[in-house]
Amino acid sequence: MRRVILESPYAGEVEHNVIYARACVRDALLRGEAPLASHLLYTQDGILDDGDLNERAHGINAGHAWMHLADAVVVYTDRGISSGMEAGMNLARFLDIPIERRSLEDNDTASR
């Protein structure tokens, strides 16, 4: 099973972005991948507060700590590219990990 780091927006329109990120995780799973979406995991109630800049940075760094184990970084682009996503893409480039851009609008697995 391919291990992928999933990049999608979180900050801003959080409610919409969480719904979108869950659909992205589903899409990756239905492609036979093992996605890690740390922005969904670490921002759950009782874990880290994304509104606190120090906690947000800690969460981003914790997610990035796993990247060297990934087969690819998958960037879902339907809702744009956030600064957090850009940071993940920059780290992937530094680590020479392939970056794949995807759109749920172009793929029917999100509705399955």
N, C-alpha and C positions, 0 to 999 in steps of 0.2 A: 504494500500500500504506500503510495506517495505521500510524504509528509510535506504539507504546505503551510506557510504562514499566510494568514488571510489579512489583507489590508482593505478597510472600508472606513468611511467617516464615522466619528462618534460625537465629538463636540458640536455645539450649535443646536440643531434640531434633534436633540437626543432621542426623543420618542420615535420619530420617523427613522432615524439612523439605526436604532436598535432593531426595529422591524426589518429594515433592509439588511443589516448584518446577519440576522438570523436566516434570512432567505439566501444569503451568500454562503453561509455555513452549509445549509441544506444542499445548495447547488454543488459545492465541492464534495460533500459526502456522496451524492448521487453520481458523481463522476468517478467514484472509487477512491477518493483521496481521504487523508486524515488531516483535516484542517485544525489549526490553532488560531483562534480569534481572541487574543488576550484582552482586547479592549471590551469584549463582552464578559469575560470571566472576571477580570480584576475590578471592574466598576460595579459589580453587584452590591446590593445593600450589605453593609457590614464588612466590606473588604477595603476598597480604597475610594476616596472622594475625588472624582474627576474635576470638581470645582476648586480643589486645593492644588495650587501649582506644584508644590513639593510632592504631593501624593500622585498627581498626574505624571510628573517626570519619573517617579519611582515605578509606576505601572508600565510606562513606555519602556524604561530600561529593563524591567523584568521580562517583558515580552521579547525584547531584542536579544536577551541572553540566550534564548532558544534558537535564534535564527540560524546559527552555524550548523544545526542539525537538519535543517529543512532541505528538501529537494528543489523547492522553488518558493518564491514569494508571489502570491496571487493578488492582484490589485483589481478590485471591482470599481468600475469607473462611472456607473450610472448617476451617482450623486456628487460627482466631482472628486478632486484630489485635495485632501486636507494637508495641513502642515505636518501632522502626525504621520500620515501616509507617506508623505514625501521623505520624512526622516527614515522610515522603514525602507523605502526604495533606495535611499542613499547608502544605508548600511548594507543592503543586499548587493549593491554595486561594489562596495568596498570588499565584501566577502566573496565576490564573484559567484553569487547565487543567481540563477536565472529569475527574471521578472516576467510574469505573464499578466497581461491586461485582459479583463473580462467584463462583459456586460450581461446582466440578467435579461435585459430587453432583447438581446440577440440569442437567448438560449431558453428552451422550453422546460428545462429541468426544474426551474424555480417554481413552476406551477404544479409539479407532480405531488 
